[in-house]
Amino acid sequence: MVQNIIEIGEREDRVLNIVKAKFGLKNKSEAVAVITQTYEENFLEPELRPEYLEKLQKIRKGKYFKFSSIEDLRKATS
C-alpha cells in the first residue's frame, strides 16, 4: 500500500465526505479509491466487451452491412 499526503481544497473535501457517506466507507482513503476506480472504468481505456470484439472481427473480415437509412440501421441494431 502506498501512502501519500495530499492537499485538497474545501470543495474537494466535501466531495470526499459525500462519497464516503454515500458508499458507507470508513475513511477518506476508501473514498479516494472509489473515485479513482470509477474514473478508470469510465475514462481510461476499458477492456473491450466480448460482443464488441465479435463485431470488430466481422468488420475486419468484410462481413458488414450497408444501410440505406438511419431507420434501417436502428432496426438492425435493436
Secondary structure, DSSP 8 states (H G I E B T S, - for coil): ---------HHHHHHHHHHHHHTT-SSHHHHHHHHHHHHHHHHS-----HHHHHHHHHHHTT-----SSHHHHHHHH-
